[in-house]
Amino acid sequence: MDIEALNQALTEVGGLTRSEQPAALDALQAAFPAPPQREEWNTTFGAGSLYDAWSRTSLATAIYDANRTTLRAHLQGRPDFVVVEIGGGNGHLWEGLFDADQTGTIVLIDPLAEVGELVSRHLPPGVRLRHVQAPVESLGDLDPGPVDALVCSLCLHHVAGWDSAQRRRHGLEGPGKLEVLSRFARWLSPTGGLGLLNEADIHCDLSLEPGSIALRNNLFDSYVWRCARAVLADIRTREDADEELRARWLAIVHAWCFDQLRYADVPASERDIYELDVGRWLQLLEAAGMRVREHGFTDPWHLFHRYVFEPVPSAAGSLAGKPVSG
Ligand SMILES: C[S@@+](CC[C@H](N)C(=O)[O-])C[C@H]1O[C@@H](n2cnc3c(N)ncnc32)[C@H](O)[C@@H]1O
């Protein structure tokens, strides 16, 4: 099946009833043979990886461009700035962001050693990297010092659950998103620093039970209807992409978009992605003591949403009296 036929067939699946879509999508995936390169999400990020190809899609570059513009303006005239990044991926955000003579520190929170190496390649000599090699939810005691800005792009959805209470109801220990965001508020509070959060607009967190129709529909809307079609549009139209990059983008459509629907049926603790939709992220940021200054989609498919926020003075980090939702 060539790429135009695949795109057409996928558009037709979108026109079916909800109950017809799963079988039609299975048939389409079977007619579209698995590309040779398979990689689990978030396992490797270097040159030639699927993540490297992902970071060059129009969906991803729009996120980096928006964040770079905000960070560049915010860090201007702040010698020896400190920026905390949670989840660095291949470090693409930092490519070309700084002037050669800029000075400061990036505190990178990411469990993978490879990610530290990849981020450091994009930093000029005056910008030092402090890599805290651990999952963010394990860092309740971390004190990063005065923080000018914090960026958490496509990472917080790895933390399951609205808060620790909801996690407990699903048999999980430890902090949920609310507690992690409240830490961000605490780190940003002394300086009134700026926070950036990028996440897809899709509700697939713990409150949606495995096998539920709502979960399946939401995964379809996000990973297939918006994400797969956006990557297919790049394959069809981006003249700067060579055959090898197009092949890796096709592997992403197969393995990272279509295959995501399988997560609708696994136990909730194994889902790997626990996204929220825009209304819920806004509610959560407010509950964590943040004022959202600006938010909006970064792509025309309305997949990824960006939240620009700062801690509310004195309220930051306080969980008291905040409603549990999600
Ligand atoms: C999808 S990538 C996003 C990378 C980058 N921020 C971007 O926008 O392209 C997720 C990153 O978060 C890291 N990560 C996954 N779980 C994490 C956790 N619990 N705490 C901190 N980082 C995590 C992964 O190692 C990976 O670098």
The ligand as an ORCA input file, in Angstrom:
! r2SCAN-3c Opt
* xyz 0 1
  C       8.810     11.864     25.089
  S      10.412     12.311     25.657
  C      10.293     14.089     25.596
  C      11.639     14.702     25.337
  C      11.657     16.198     25.116
  N      11.258     16.944     26.287
  C      10.825     16.580     23.921
  O       9.879     17.376     24.060
  O      11.129     16.094     22.834
  C      10.303     11.953     27.380
  C      11.593     12.176     28.149
  O      11.280     12.072     29.530
  C      12.145     11.147     30.162
  N      11.369     10.554     31.245
  C      10.506      9.510     31.190
  N       9.952      9.296     32.392
  C      10.464     10.243     33.214
  C      10.294     10.559     34.589
  N       9.451      9.843     35.350
  N      10.977     11.594     35.106
  C      11.835     12.323     34.343
  N      12.032     12.071     33.028
  C      11.360     11.044     32.479
  C      12.595     10.212     29.079
  O      13.838      9.595     29.393
  C      12.685     11.166     27.899
  O      13.932     11.821     27.866
*
